[in-house]
Amino acid sequence: MSDAPAPTISFDDFLKVDIRVGTVVEVHDFPEARTPAFILIIDFGPEIGTKKTSAQVTAHYDRETLVGRQVAAVVNFPPRQIGKHMSEVLTLGFPDGEGQVVMIGVDHAVPNGGRLY
């Protein structure tokens, strides 16, 4: 990914990206991943349900600290095969100074499935 700003988009373009909050309910090791990663099972509430994703977040997080954490994810990308796992959402984060992922979350509990606006 480039650090250059992306081209200007319309508000309607932004609305096409469905970013929701969910709670991590399970974390599994993903030893087959090329880059260290976990498999996260995230509950996005009754309308979206529970979704699975791989996340390269092992530098800052362990299994115990991820369970119960609310995270942001894009929920309307098509599923993507990551090794032997099908990733159903894209969990969001920012790179730290060394390029390791710091996950986006909320600072107050909100209902699962809430949409970013």
C-alpha distances in whole Angstrom, upper triangle without the diagonal:
4,7,9,11,10,14,17,18,21,23,23,20,19,22,21,18,21,19,22,24,25,27,26,29,29,26,27,26,23,25,23,20,18,16,19,19,21,22,23,26,25,28,27,31,33,32,29,30,28,25,23,20,18,16,15,17,20,19,20,22,25,27,30,27,25,28,29,26,25,21,19,18,17,20,20,18,20,20,18,20,18,21,24,23,22,20,21,19,15,16,14,13,12,11,14,15,14,11,13,13,16,17,18,21,24,27,30,31,30,31,29,27,27,25,23,24
4,5,8,9,12,15,17,21,22,24,20,19,23,22,20,22,21,24,26,27,29,29,32,32,30,30,29,27,28,27,23,21,19,22,22,25,26,26,29,28,31,30,33,36,34,31,33,31,28,27,23,22,20,18,20,23,22,22,25,28,30,32,30,28,31,32,28,27,23,21,20,19,23,23,21,23,24,22,23,22,25,28,27,26,23,24,22,18,19,16,15,13,12,15,15,15,12,15,15,17,19,19,23,26,28,31,32,32,33,31,30,29,26,24,24
4,6,9,12,15,17,21,22,24,21,19,23,23,20,23,21,24,25,27,29,29,32,32,30,31,30,28,30,29,25,23,21,23,23,26,27,27,30,29,31,30,33,36,35,32,33,32,29,28,25,23,21,19,20,23,21,22,24,28,30,32,29,28,31,31,28,26,23,21,21,20,24,24,22,25,26,24,26,25,27,30,29,28,25,26,23,19,19,16,14,12,11,13,13,14,12,15,15,16,18,18,22,24,26,29,31,31,32,31,29,28,26,23,23
4,6,9,12,15,18,20,22,19,18,22,22,20,23,22,25,27,29,31,31,35,35,33,34,33,31,33,32,28,27,24,26,26,29,30,30,32,31,33,31,35,38,36,33,35,34,31,30,27,26,24,22,23,26,25,25,28,31,33,35,32,31,34,34,30,29,25,23,22,21,25,25,23,26,27,26,28,27,30,33,31,30,27,28,25,21,21,18,17,15,14,17,17,18,16,19,18,20,21,20,24,26,28,31,33,32,34,32,31,29,26,23,23
4,7,9,11,15,16,19,16,15,19,19,18,21,20,23,25,28,30,30,34,34,33,34,34,32,34,33,29,28,26,28,27,29,30,29,31,30,32,30,33,35,33,31,33,33,30,30,26,26,24,23,24,27,26,26,28,32,33,35,32,30,33,33,29,27,24,21,21,20,23,23,22,25,26,26,28,27,30,33,32,30,27,27,24,20,21,17,17,14,15,18,18,20,18,20,19,20,20,19,22,24,26,29,31,30,31,30,28,27,24,21,20
4,6,9,12,14,16,13,12,16,16,15,18,18,22,24,26,29,30,33,34,32,34,33,31,33,32,29,28,26,28,27,29,29,28,30,28,30,28,31,34,31,29,31,31,28,28,25,25,23,23,24,28,27,27,29,32,33,35,33,30,33,33,29,27,23,20,19,18,21,20,19,22,24,23,26,26,29,32,30,28,25,24,22,19,19,17,17,15,17,20,21,22,19,21,20,21,21,19,23,24,27,29,31,29,30,29,27,25,22,19,19
4,6,10,13,14,12,12,16,16,15,19,20,23,26,29,32,32,36,36,35,37,37,35,37,35,32,31,29,31,30,32,32,31,33,31,32,30,33,35,32,30,33,33,30,30,28,28,26,26,28,31,31,31,32,35,37,39,36,33,36,36,32,30,26,23,22,19,22,21,20,23,25,25,28,28,31,34,32,30,27,26,24,21,22,20,20,19,20,23,24,26,23,25,23,24,24,22,25,27,30,32,33,31,32,31,28,27,23,21,20
4,7,10,12,10,10,14,15,15,18,19,22,25,28,31,33,36,37,36,38,38,36,39,38,34,33,32,33,32,33,33,32,33,31,32,29,32,34,31,29,32,33,31,31,29,29,28,28,29,33,32,32,33,37,38,39,37,34,36,36,32,29,26,23,22,20,22,21,21,24,26,27,30,30,34,36,34,31,28,27,24,22,23,20,21,20,22,25,26,28,25,27,25,25,25,23,25,26,29,31,32,30,31,30,27,25,22,19,18
4,7,8,6,7,10,11,12,15,16,20,23,26,30,31,34,35,35,37,37,36,38,37,34,33,32,33,32,32,32,31,31,29,30,27,29,31,28,26,30,30,28,29,27,28,27,28,29,33,33,32,33,36,37,39,36,33,35,34,31,28,25,21,20,17,20,18,18,21,24,25,28,29,33,35,32,29,26,25,22,20,22,20,21,21,23,26,28,29,26,27,25,25,24,22,24,25,28,30,30,28,29,28,25,23,19,17,15
4,5,5,7,9,10,12,15,17,20,23,26,30,32,35,36,36,38,39,38,40,39,36,36,34,36,34,34,33,32,32,30,30,27,29,30,27,26,29,30,29,30,28,30,29,30,31,35,35,34,35,38,38,40,37,34,36,35,32,28,25,22,21,18,20,18,19,22,25,26,30,31,35,36,34,31,28,26,23,22,23,21,23,23,26,29,31,32,29,30,28,27,26,23,25,26,28,29,30,27,28,27,24,22,18,16,14
4,5,5,6,9,10,13,14,17,20,24,27,29,32,34,35,37,38,37,40,39,36,36,34,35,33,33,32,30,30,27,27,24,26,27,24,23,27,28,27,28,27,29,28,30,30,34,34,33,34,36,37,38,35,32,34,32,29,26,23,20,19,17,18,17,18,22,25,26,30,31,35,36,33,30,27,25,22,21,22,20,22,22,25,28,31,32,29,30,27,26,24,22,23,23,26,26,27,24,25,24,21,19,15,13,11
4,5,5,7,9,12,14,17,21,24,27,29,32,34,34,36,38,36,39,38,35,36,35,36,33,33,32,30,30,27,27,23,25,26,23,22,25,27,26,27,27,29,28,30,31,35,35,34,35,37,37,38,36,33,34,33,30,26,24,20,19,16,17,15,17,20,23,25,28,30,34,35,32,29,26,23,21,20,22,21,23,24,27,30,33,34,31,31,28,28,26,23,24,24,27,28,28,25,25,24,21,19,15,14,12
4,5,5,7,11,13,16,20,23,26,28,31,32,32,34,35,34,37,35,32,33,31,33,30,31,29,28,28,25,26,23,25,26,23,21,25,26,24,25,24,26,25,27,28,32,33,32,32,35,35,37,34,31,32,31,29,25,22,19,17,14,15,13,14,17,20,22,25,27,30,32,29,26,23,21,19,18,20,18,20,21,24,28,30,31,28,28,25,25,24,21,23,24,27,28,28,25,25,24,20,19,15,14,13
4,5,6,8,10,13,17,20,23,25,28,30,30,32,33,32,35,34,31,31,30,31,28,28,27,26,26,23,23,20,22,24,21,20,23,24,22,24,22,24,23,25,26,29,30,29,29,32,32,34,31,28,29,28,25,22,19,15,14,12,14,12,14,17,20,21,25,26,30,31,28,25,22,20,17,16,17,15,18,19,22,25,27,29,26,26,23,23,20,18,19,20,23,24,24,22,22,21,18,16,12,10,9
4,5,7,9,12,16,19,22,24,27,29,30,32,33,32,36,35,32,33,31,32,29,29,27,25,25,22,22,18,20,21,18,17,21,22,21,23,22,24,24,26,27,31,32,30,30,33,32,34,31,28,29,28,25,22,19,15,14,12,13,11,13,17,20,22,25,26,30,31,28,25,22,19,17,16,18,17,19,21,24,27,30,31,28,28,25,24,22,19,20,20,23,24,23,20,20,19,16,14,10,10,8
4,6,9,12,16,19,22,24,27,28,29,30,32,30,34,33,30,31,30,30,28,27,26,24,24,21,21,18,20,21,18,16,20,21,19,21,20,23,23,25,26,30,31,30,30,32,32,33,31,28,29,28,26,22,19,16,14,10,11,8,10,13,16,18,22,24,27,29,26,22,20,17,15,15,17,16,19,21,24,27,30,31,28,27,24,24,22,19,21,22,25,25,25,22,21,20,16,15,12,12,12
4,6,10,13,16,19,21,24,25,25,27,28,27,30,29,27,28,26,27,24,24,22,21,21,18,19,16,18,20,17,15,18,19,17,18,17,19,19,21,22,26,27,26,26,28,28,30,28,24,25,25,22,19,16,12,10,7,8,7,8,12,15,16,20,21,25,26,23,20,17,14,12,11,13,12,15,17,21,24,27,28,24,24,21,21,18,16,17,18,22,23,22,20,19,17,14,13,10,9,10
4,6,10,13,16,18,21,22,23,25,27,26,30,29,26,28,26,27,24,23,21,19,18,15,15,12,14,16,13,11,14,15,14,16,16,18,18,21,22,25,27,26,25,27,26,28,26,22,23,22,20,16,14,10,8,6,6,6,9,12,14,16,20,21,25,25,22,19,16,13,10,11,12,12,15,18,21,24,28,29,25,24,21,20,17,15,15,16,20,20,19,17,16,14,10,10,7,8,9
4,7,10,13,15,18,20,21,23,25,24,28,28,25,26,25,24,21,20,19,17,16,13,14,11,13,16,14,12,14,15,13,15,14,17,16,19,19,22,24,22,22,24,23,24,22,19,20,19,16,13,10,7,5,4,6,8,10,14,15,17,20,21,24,25,22,19,15,13,10,9,9,9,12,15,19,21,25,26,22,21,18,17,14,11,12,13,16,17,16,14,14,12,9,8,6,5,8
4,7,10,13,15,18,19,22,24,24,27,28,25,27,25,25,21,20,18,15,14,11,10,7,10,13,11,9,12,12,12,14,14,17,16,19,19,22,24,22,21,22,21,22,20,17,17,16,14,10,8,6,6,6,7,10,12,15,16,18,21,21,25,25,21,19,16,13,10,10,10,10,13,16,20,22,26,27,24,22,18,17,13,11,10,11,15,15,13,11,10,8,5,5,4,6,10
4,7,10,13,15,17,20,22,23,26,27,25,27,25,24,20,18,17,14,13,9,9,6,9,13,12,11,12,12,12,14,14,16,15,18,17,20,22,20,18,20,19,19,17,14,14,12,10,6,6,5,6,9,9,13,15,18,18,20,22,22,25,25,22,20,16,14,11,11,10,10,13,16,19,21,25,26,23,21,17,16,12,10,8,8,12,12,10,8,8,6,5,6,7,8,11
4,7,9,12,14,17,20,20,24,25,23,26,24,22,19,16,15,11,10,6,5,4,7,11,12,10,9,9,9,11,12,15,14,17,16,19,21,19,17,18,16,17,15,12,11,9,8,5,6,7,8,11,10,14,16,18,17,19,21,21,24,23,20,18,15,13,11,12,10,11,14,18,21,22,26,27,24,21,18,16,12,11,9,10,13,13,10,9,8,5,6,8,10,11,15
4,6,9,11,15,18,19,23,24,23,26,23,21,18,15,14,10,8,5,5,7,9,12,14,12,11,9,10,12,13,15,14,17,16,18,20,18,15,15,13,13,12,9,8,6,6,4,6,9,10,14,13,17,19,20,19,21,22,21,24,23,20,19,16,15,13,14,11,13,15,18,21,22,26,26,24,21,18,16,13,12,10,11,13,12,10,10,9,7,9,11,13,15,18
4,6,7,11,14,16,19,21,20,22,21,18,15,12,10,7,6,4,6,9,11,15,16,14,12,9,10,10,10,12,12,15,13,15,17,15,12,12,10,10,10,6,5,5,6,6,7,10,11,14,14,18,19,20,18,19,20,19,21,21,17,17,14,14,12,13,11,13,15,18,20,21,25,25,23,19,16,15,12,13,11,13,15,15,13,13,13,10,12,14,16,17,21
4,7,10,14,16,20,21,21,24,22,20,16,13,11,8,6,6,7,10,12,14,17,15,12,9,10,10,12,14,14,17,16,17,20,18,14,13,10,11,11,8,5,6,8,9,11,14,14,17,16,20,21,22,20,21,21,20,22,21,17,17,16,15,15,16,14,17,18,22,24,25,29,28,26,23,20,19,16,16,15,16,18,18,15,15,14,12,14,17,19,20,24
4,7,10,13,16,18,18,21,20,17,14,10,8,6,5,7,9,13,15,17,19,17,14,10,10,9,11,12,13,15,14,15,18,17,13,12,8,9,11,8,6,9,10,12,13,16,16,18,18,21,21,22,19,19,19,18,19,18,15,16,14,15,15,16,14,17,19,22,23,25,28,27,25,21,19,19,16,18,16,19,21,21,18,19,18,15,17,20,22,23,27
4,7,9,13,15,14,18,16,13,10,6,6,5,6,9,12,15,18,20,22,19,16,13,12,10,10,10,10,12,11,11,15,14,11,9,6,8,10,7,7,10,11,13,13,16,16,18,18,22,21,22,19,19,18,16,17,16,13,15,14,15,15,15,13,16,17,20,21,22,25,24,22,19,16,16,15,17,16,19,21,22,20,21,20,17,19,21,23,24,28
4,6,9,12,12,16,15,12,9,6,5,7,8,12,15,18,20,23,24,21,18,15,13,10,10,9,10,12,12,11,15,16,12,10,7,11,13,11,10,14,15,17,16,19,18,20,20,23,22,22,19,18,17,14,14,13,11,14,13,15,16,16,15,18,19,22,22,23,26,24,23,19,18,18,17,20,20,23,25,25,24,24,24,21,22,25,26,27,30
4,6,9,9,13,12,9,7,5,6,9,12,15,18,21,24,26,27,24,22,18,16,13,12,10,10,11,11,10,13,15,12,10,8,12,14,12,13,17,17,19,18,20,20,22,22,25,23,23,20,18,17,14,13,13,12,15,14,17,17,17,16,19,19,22,21,22,25,22,21,18,17,18,17,21,21,24,26,28,26,27,27,24,25,27,28,29,32
4,6,6,9,9,7,6,5,6,10,12,16,19,22,25,27,28,24,22,18,16,12,11,8,9,10,11,10,14,16,14,12,11,15,17,15,16,19,19,20,19,20,19,21,21,23,21,21,17,16,13,10,9,10,9,12,12,15,16,16,16,18,19,21,21,22,24,22,20,17,16,18,18,21,22,25,28,29,28,28,28,25,25,28,28,29,32
4,6,8,9,7,8,8,10,13,16,19,23,25,29,31,31,28,26,22,20,16,14,11,12,12,13,12,15,17,16,14,14,17,19,17,19,22,22,24,22,24,23,24,25,27,24,24,20,18,15,12,10,11,11,15,15,19,20,19,19,21,21,23,22,23,25,22,21,18,18,20,20,24,25,29,31,33,31,32,32,29,29,32,32,32,35
4,7,9,9,9,10,11,15,17,20,24,26,29,31,31,28,26,23,20,16,14,11,13,12,15,14,17,19,18,17,17,20,22,20,21,25,24,26,24,25,23,24,24,26,23,22,19,16,13,10,7,8,10,13,14,18,19,19,19,21,22,24,23,24,26,23,21,19,19,22,22,25,27,30,33,34,33,33,33,30,30,32,32,32,36
4,5,6,6,9,10,13,16,19,23,25,28,30,30,26,25,22,19,15,12,9,10,9,12,12,14,17,16,16,16,20,20,18,20,23,22,23,21,22,20,21,22,23,21,20,17,14,12,8,7,9,10,12,12,16,17,16,16,18,18,20,19,21,23,20,18,16,16,19,19,22,24,28,30,32,31,31,31,28,28,30,30,29,33
4,7,8,11,13,17,20,22,26,27,31,33,33,29,28,25,22,18,15,12,12,10,13,13,14,18,18,18,19,22,23,21,23,26,25,26,23,23,22,22,24,25,22,22,19,16,13,10,9,12,13,15,15,19,19,17,18,19,19,20,18,20,21,18,16,15,16,19,20,23,25,29,32,34,33,34,34,30,30,32,31,31,34
4,6,10,12,15,19,21,24,26,29,32,32,28,27,24,21,18,14,11,10,7,10,9,11,14,15,15,16,20,20,18,21,24,22,23,21,21,20,21,23,24,22,22,19,16,15,11,11,14,14,16,15,19,18,16,16,17,16,17,15,16,18,15,13,11,12,15,16,20,22,26,28,31,30,31,32,29,29,30,29,29,32
4,7,10,13,17,19,23,25,28,31,31,27,26,23,20,17,14,10,9,6,8,6,8,11,11,12,13,16,17,15,18,21,20,21,19,20,19,21,23,25,23,23,20,18,16,12,12,15,14,17,15,19,18,16,15,16,16,17,15,16,18,15,13,11,11,14,15,19,21,24,27,29,28,29,30,27,27,29,29,28,31
4,7,9,13,15,19,21,24,27,27,24,22,19,16,13,10,6,5,4,6,6,9,11,10,10,11,14,14,12,15,18,17,18,16,17,16,18,19,22,20,20,17,15,14,11,11,13,12,14,12,15,15,13,12,14,14,16,15,16,19,16,14,11,11,13,13,16,18,22,24,26,25,26,26,23,24,26,26,25,29
4,6,10,12,16,18,21,24,25,21,20,16,14,10,8,6,5,7,7,7,11,12,10,9,8,12,12,10,12,15,14,16,14,16,15,17,18,21,19,20,17,15,14,11,12,13,11,13,11,14,14,13,12,14,14,17,17,18,21,19,17,14,12,14,13,16,17,20,23,24,23,24,24,21,22,24,24,24,28
4,7,10,13,16,19,21,22,18,16,13,10,7,6,4,6,9,10,11,14,15,12,12,10,13,14,11,12,14,14,15,14,15,14,16,16,18,17,17,14,13,12,10,11,11,8,10,9,11,11,12,11,14,15,18,19,21,24,22,20,17,15,16,14,17,17,21,23,24,23,23,22,19,19,22,23,23,27
4,6,10,12,15,18,19,16,14,10,8,6,5,6,7,10,10,12,15,15,12,11,9,12,12,9,9,11,11,12,11,12,11,14,14,17,16,17,14,14,14,13,15,14,11,11,9,10,10,11,9,12,14,17,19,21,24,23,20,17,15,15,12,14,14,17,20,21,19,19,18,15,16,18,19,20,24
4,7,10,12,15,16,13,10,7,6,5,7,9,10,14,14,15,19,18,15,14,11,13,14,10,9,11,11,12,11,13,12,14,13,16,16,17,14,15,15,15,16,15,12,12,10,10,10,12,11,14,17,20,22,24,27,26,24,21,18,18,15,16,15,18,21,21,18,18,17,13,14,17,18,20,24
4,6,9,12,13,10,8,5,5,6,8,11,11,15,15,17,20,18,15,15,13,14,14,10,9,9,9,9,8,10,9,12,11,14,15,16,15,16,17,17,19,18,15,14,11,10,9,11,10,13,15,19,21,23,27,26,24,21,18,17,14,14,13,15,18,18,15,14,13,9,10,13,15,16,20
4,6,8,10,8,6,4,7,9,11,14,15,19,18,20,23,21,18,18,16,16,16,13,11,10,11,9,10,11,11,13,11,15,17,18,16,19,20,20,22,21,18,16,14,12,11,13,12,15,18,21,24,26,30,30,27,24,21,20,16,16,14,15,18,17,14,12,10,7,8,11,14,16,19
4,7,8,6,5,6,7,11,12,16,16,20,19,22,25,23,20,21,19,19,18,15,14,12,12,10,10,10,9,11,9,12,15,16,16,18,20,21,24,23,19,17,15,12,10,13,12,14,17,21,24,26,30,30,27,25,21,20,16,15,13,14,17,16,13,11,9,5,4,8,10,13,16
4,6,6,5,7,10,14,16,19,20,24,23,25,28,26,23,24,21,21,21,18,16,14,14,12,13,13,13,14,12,15,18,19,19,21,24,24,27,26,22,20,18,15,14,16,16,18,21,24,28,30,33,34,31,28,25,23,20,18,16,16,19,17,13,11,8,5,5,8,11,14,18
4,6,5,8,11,15,18,22,23,26,26,28,31,29,27,27,24,24,24,21,19,17,18,16,16,16,16,17,14,16,19,20,19,23,25,26,28,27,23,21,19,16,16,19,19,21,24,28,31,33,37,37,34,32,28,27,23,22,20,20,22,20,17,14,10,8,8,11,13,17,20
4,6,10,12,15,18,22,23,27,27,29,32,30,28,28,26,27,26,23,21,19,19,17,17,16,15,15,12,13,16,17,18,21,23,25,28,27,23,20,19,15,15,18,18,20,24,27,30,33,37,37,34,32,28,27,23,22,20,20,23,21,18,15,12,10,7,10,12,15,18
4,7,8,12,14,18,19,23,23,26,29,27,25,26,23,24,24,20,19,18,18,15,15,14,12,12,8,10,13,14,14,17,20,21,24,23,19,17,15,11,11,14,15,17,21,24,27,30,34,34,31,29,25,24,21,19,18,19,22,21,18,15,12,9,7,10,11,15,17
4,7,10,13,17,19,22,22,25,28,26,24,24,21,22,22,18,17,16,16,14,15,14,13,14,11,13,15,16,15,18,20,21,23,22,18,16,14,11,12,15,15,18,21,25,28,30,34,34,31,28,25,24,21,20,18,19,22,21,18,16,13,9,8,12,14,17,20
4,7,10,14,16,19,19,21,25,24,21,20,18,19,19,15,14,14,14,13,13,14,12,13,11,14,15,15,14,16,17,18,20,19,15,13,12,10,10,13,13,17,20,23,26,28,32,31,29,26,22,22,19,18,17,19,22,21,18,16,14,10,10,14,15,18,21
4,7,10,13,16,17,19,23,22,19,19,17,19,19,15,14,15,15,13,12,12,10,11,9,11,12,12,10,12,14,14,17,16,12,10,8,6,7,10,11,14,17,21,23,26,30,29,26,23,20,20,17,17,17,19,22,22,19,18,16,12,11,15,16,18,21
4,7,10,14,15,16,20,20,17,17,15,17,18,14,13,15,15,14,13,13,11,12,10,13,13,12,10,11,11,11,13,12,9,7,6,5,7,9,10,14,16,20,22,24,28,26,24,21,18,19,16,17,17,20,23,23,21,20,19,15,15,18,18,20,23
4,6,10,12,14,17,17,15,16,14,17,17,13,14,16,15,14,12,12,10,11,10,13,12,12,9,9,10,9,12,12,8,7,4,6,6,7,7,11,13,17,18,21,24,23,20,17,15,16,13,15,16,19,22,23,21,21,20,16,16,18,18,19,23
4,7,9,11,14,15,13,14,13,16,16,13,14,17,15,16,13,14,12,13,13,16,14,14,11,10,10,7,10,11,8,8,6,9,9,8,8,11,13,16,16,19,22,20,17,15,13,14,13,15,17,20,23,25,23,23,23,19,19,21,21,21,25
4,6,8,11,12,10,12,12,15,14,11,13,16,14,14,11,12,11,13,14,17,15,16,14,13,13,10,12,14,12,12,9,11,10,8,7,9,10,12,13,15,18,17,14,11,9,11,9,12,14,18,21,22,22,22,22,19,19,21,20,20,23
4,6,8,10,10,11,12,16,15,12,15,18,16,16,14,14,14,16,18,20,18,19,17,15,15,12,13,15,14,15,12,15,13,11,10,10,10,11,11,13,16,13,11,8,7,10,10,13,16,19,22,24,24,24,25,22,22,24,23,22,25
4,6,6,6,8,10,13,11,10,13,15,13,14,12,14,14,16,18,21,20,21,20,18,18,15,17,18,16,17,15,17,15,13,10,10,9,11,10,11,14,13,11,7,6,7,8,11,13,17,19,21,21,22,23,21,22,23,23,22,25
4,6,5,6,9,12,11,10,13,16,15,17,15,17,17,20,22,25,23,24,22,20,20,16,17,19,17,19,17,19,18,16,14,14,13,14,13,13,15,13,12,9,8,10,11,15,16,20,21,24,23,25,26,23,25,26,26,25,28
4,6,8,11,14,12,12,16,18,16,18,17,18,19,22,24,27,25,27,25,23,23,19,20,22,21,22,20,22,20,18,15,15,13,13,11,10,12,10,10,6,8,9,11,15,17,20,21,24,24,26,28,26,27,27,27,26,29
4,7,10,12,10,10,14,16,13,15,14,16,18,21,23,26,25,27,25,24,24,21,22,24,22,23,21,22,20,18,15,14,12,12,11,10,12,11,11,8,8,7,9,12,14,17,18,20,21,23,25,23,25,25,25,24,27
4,7,8,6,7,10,12,11,13,13,15,17,20,22,25,25,26,24,23,23,20,21,22,20,22,19,21,19,17,14,14,12,14,14,13,16,15,14,11,9,9,9,13,13,16,17,19,19,21,23,21,23,23,24,23,27
4,6,6,6,9,12,11,15,15,18,19,22,23,27,26,27,25,24,23,20,21,22,20,21,19,21,20,19,16,17,16,17,17,17,19,18,18,14,13,12,12,16,16,18,19,21,20,23,24,22,24,25,26,26,29
4,6,5,7,10,11,14,14,17,18,21,22,26,25,26,23,23,22,19,20,20,18,20,18,20,19,18,16,17,17,19,20,20,23,21,20,17,15,15,14,17,16,19,20,21,20,22,22,20,22,24,25,26,29
4,6,6,9,10,13,15,18,20,23,24,28,28,29,26,26,26,23,24,24,21,23,21,22,21,21,18,19,19,21,21,21,24,23,23,19,17,16,15,17,16,18,19,20,18,21,21,20,22,24,26,26,30
4,6,8,7,11,12,16,18,21,23,26,26,28,26,26,26,23,25,25,22,23,21,22,20,19,16,17,16,18,19,18,21,21,20,17,15,13,12,14,13,15,15,16,16,18,19,18,21,22,24,23,27
4,6,5,9,9,13,14,18,19,23,23,24,22,22,22,20,22,22,19,20,17,18,16,16,12,14,14,16,18,18,21,21,19,16,13,12,10,12,11,13,15,16,15,16,17,15,18,19,21,21,24
4,6,9,10,14,16,19,19,23,23,25,23,23,23,21,23,22,20,20,18,18,17,17,14,16,17,20,21,22,25,24,23,19,17,15,13,15,13,15,16,16,14,16,16,14,17,19,21,21,25
4,7,9,13,15,19,19,23,24,25,24,25,25,24,26,25,22,22,20,19,18,18,15,16,17,20,22,22,26,26,25,21,18,16,14,14,11,12,13,13,10,12,13,11,15,16,19,19,23
4,6,10,13,16,17,21,22,24,23,23,24,23,25,25,22,22,19,18,16,16,12,13,13,16,19,19,23,23,22,18,15,13,10,10,8,9,10,11,9,11,12,11,14,15,17,17,20
4,7,10,14,14,18,20,22,21,22,24,23,25,25,22,21,18,17,14,14,11,11,12,16,18,19,23,24,22,19,15,13,10,9,6,7,9,9,8,8,10,8,10,11,13,13,17
4,7,10,12,15,16,19,18,19,21,20,23,23,20,19,15,15,11,10,7,8,9,12,15,17,21,21,19,16,13,11,7,6,4,7,10,12,10,11,12,9,10,11,12,11,15
4,7,9,13,14,17,17,18,20,19,23,24,20,18,15,13,10,9,6,6,8,12,15,17,21,22,19,17,13,12,8,6,6,8,12,13,12,11,12,10,10,9,9,8,12
4,6,9,10,13,13,14,17,16,20,21,17,15,12,10,6,5,4,5,9,12,16,18,22,22,19,17,14,13,10,9,9,12,16,17,16,14,14,11,10,11,10,10,13
4,6,7,10,11,13,16,16,20,21,18,15,11,9,6,5,7,7,11,14,17,20,24,24,21,19,16,16,13,12,13,15,19,20,19,17,16,13,11,12,10,10,13
4,6,8,9,12,15,16,20,20,17,14,10,7,5,7,9,11,14,18,21,24,27,27,24,22,19,19,16,14,15,17,21,21,19,17,16,12,10,11,10,11,14
4,6,9,12,15,17,20,21,18,14,12,9,7,9,12,13,17,20,23,26,29,29,26,25,21,22,19,17,18,20,24,24,23,20,19,16,12,14,12,13,15
4,6,8,12,14,18,18,16,12,10,8,7,8,11,13,16,19,21,25,28,27,24,23,20,21,18,18,19,22,25,26,25,23,22,18,16,17,15,15,18
4,6,10,13,16,16,14,10,9,7,8,10,13,16,19,22,24,27,30,29,26,25,22,23,21,21,22,25,29,29,28,25,24,20,18,20,18,19,21
4,7,9,13,13,10,6,6,4,7,9,13,15,19,22,23,27,30,29,25,24,21,23,20,21,22,25,28,29,27,25,24,20,18,20,19,20,23
4,6,10,10,8,6,5,7,8,9,13,15,18,21,22,25,28,26,23,22,19,22,20,21,23,26,29,30,29,27,26,23,21,23,22,22,25
4,6,7,6,4,6,9,11,12,15,18,20,22,23,26,29,27,23,22,20,23,21,23,25,28,31,33,31,30,29,25,23,26,25,26,29
4,6,5,6,6,10,12,12,14,16,18,20,20,23,26,24,20,19,17,20,19,21,23,27,30,31,30,29,29,25,24,26,25,26,29
4,6,8,10,13,15,15,17,20,21,23,23,25,28,25,22,20,20,23,22,24,26,30,33,34,33,32,31,28,27,29,29,29,32
4,7,10,13,16,17,18,21,23,25,26,28,30,28,25,23,22,25,23,26,27,30,34,35,33,32,31,27,27,30,29,30,33
4,6,9,12,13,15,18,20,23,24,26,29,27,24,22,20,22,21,23,24,27,30,31,29,29,27,24,23,26,26,27,30
4,6,9,11,14,17,20,23,24,27,29,28,24,23,20,22,20,22,23,26,29,30,28,27,25,22,21,23,23,24,27
4,6,8,10,13,16,19,20,23,27,25,22,20,17,19,17,18,19,22,26,27,25,24,23,19,18,20,20,21,24
4,7,10,13,16,20,22,25,28,27,24,22,19,20,17,18,18,21,25,25,23,22,20,16,15,17,17,18,21
4,6,9,13,16,19,22,25,25,21,19,16,17,14,14,15,18,21,22,21,19,18,14,13,15,14,15,18
4,6,10,13,15,18,22,21,18,16,13,14,11,12,13,16,20,21,20,19,19,16,14,16,14,14,17
4,7,11,13,16,19,19,16,14,10,11,8,8,10,13,17,18,17,17,17,14,13,14,14,13,17
4,7,10,13,17,17,14,12,9,9,6,6,9,12,15,17,17,17,18,16,15,15,14,12,15
4,7,9,13,14,11,9,6,5,4,5,9,12,15,17,18,18,20,18,18,17,16,14,17
4,7,10,11,8,8,6,5,6,7,11,14,16,19,20,21,23,21,21,20,19,16,18
4,7,7,5,5,5,6,9,11,14,17,19,22,24,24,26,25,25,24,23,20,22
4,5,5,5,6,6,10,12,15,18,19,22,24,25,28,26,27,26,25,22,24
4,6,7,10,10,14,16,19,21,22,26,28,29,31,30,30,30,29,26,27
4,6,9,11,14,17,20,23,24,28,29,30,32,31,31,31,30,27,29
4,7,9,12,15,18,21,23,26,27,28,30,28,28,28,27,25,27
4,7,10,13,16,19,21,24,25,26,28,26,26,26,26,24,26
4,6,9,12,16,18,21,22,22,24,22,22,23,22,20,23
4,7,9,13,14,17,18,20,22,20,21,21,20,18,21
4,6,10,12,15,15,16,18,16,17,17,17,15,18
4,7,10,13,13,14,16,14,15,14,14,12,14
4,7,9,10,10,13,12,13,12,13,11,14
4,6,7,8,11,11,13,11,12,11,13
4,7,9,13,14,16,14,15,14,16
4,6,10,12,14,13,15,14,16
4,7,9,12,11,14,14,16
4,6,9,7,10,11,14
4,6,6,10,12,14
4,6,9,11,15
4,6,9,13
4,7,9
4,6
4
